[in-house]
């Protein structure tokens, strides 16, 4: 059972490297990560479906979870995999692991056999927890498996204390450049990031957060679940996204909405089709969008429907949230705000030199340093050293411009979204934003493909609002040329019924490139 205990440190071959440059967060130890669990407040703290748990009830449920882990022989510091299903039991298990001192490895219920085998072998958990949805999920590795159980049973006290440098989560990256890597997220990473967001958003126990995001990504887990619990805000979690249910939850007392752009668009469409539902949207004091850029057109739609607007934030698995538009100012469509309190940001050139001016024009790679930066990739010191230098700067691979006031405008990924066309550097995000300004374009994605003359040729994929009224290719090319410099126009436009996306709604551009290669080969 305990073979993995000694392995907890095997991913920390780079830890000394990180510690020299990474700020230590002293704001809270793990025992105090969720202060509301020590309270006897009768208000609901967690709402899932028709189930409501107060702080006392949640404390009891997590104590029973700790007792079960103890009975199973799990020790503080061991890794425990949790199939993050659409259930309150999964949420309780993730919270309970934190309070016990176990390191959670959240798993998507939709992982394929190869993905699952890779993660279980890489993370080496001592136990896998799953519910009825994943009970039939089979894999070859001989690991102890147990169903979620938050009913009666023995209880165990909180494990005290844990330092800010202790691992809390192993979150696996999307694996777009190879097998997924496990990012080790520490207690200090989560505590510092939530506290900085609470400052930026005036987030407090008076709030009720509504979200329908999965619990195996940063947005739904660290912000939605852990963030709400840390500040004492009630979380109304809808395990399955339904626009009308989200709007109903807001109308029933929600004050904050966390969602990704695809969800925001569907919420706007729902309200436009049923205007009476706007009362839910107008009830929120803060609407947050993340995980991908929210198009300007969607900003305008949601501002008109909500009477307020949408506030964007920017982050990634390895750094949690880096910057956010502050609630004490207006929304800033197209921008993800300045650095959060305690986070340093800078733009660097291809040689990682911080020479990019804050002119909102020059594109550079975003580098970040602070207590929010992860400890490293599990068992991969070389991969960690490739993105995290000895001074603690993490190189995100994201491309952005920066205004004089520090606000960033994300224009894409260095690997897929920096297109070198005819001697110019073009951010795919700029072209996508221009396409989305067209009234008949619902979705857009832009890639660069090899071209003997230009170096790279800009190719656009679009989804029309109404297939029967889809704009002509030339019309869209001219549209972009009228909004941006002529060299940024697409050379070809491909119409699709839908864009390929991952579980968080991000467009899978690798799939688009494969489709383009197949299409070009068939000509």
Buried (B, 14 or more C-beta within 10 A) or exposed (E): EEEBBEBBEEBBBBBEBBEEBBBEBEBBBBBBBBBBBEBEEEEBBBBBBEEBBBBBBBBBBBBBBBBBBBEBEBBBBBBBBBBBBBBBBBBBBBBBBBBBBBBBBBBBBEBEEEBBBBBBEBBBBBBBBBBEEBEEBEBEEEBEBBEBBBEEEEBBEBBEEBEBBBBBBBBBBBEBEEEBBBBBBBBBBBBBBBBBBBBBBEBEBEBBBBBBBBBBBBBBBBBBBBBBBBBBBBBBBBBEBEBEBBBBBBBEBBBBBBBBBBBBBBBBEBBEEEEEBBEBBBBBBBBBBBBBBBBBBBBBBBBEBBEBBBBBBBBBBBBBBBBBBBBEEEBBBBBBBBBBBBBBBBBBEEEBEEEBEBEBEBBBBBBBBBBBBBBBBBBBBEBBBEBBBEEBBBBBBBBBBBBEEEBBBBBBBBEBBBBEBBEEEBBBBBBBBBBBBBEBBBBBBBBBBEBEEBBBBBBBBBBBEEEEEBBEBEEBBEBBBEBBEEEBBBBBBBBBEEBBBEEBBBBBBBBBBEBBEEEEEEE
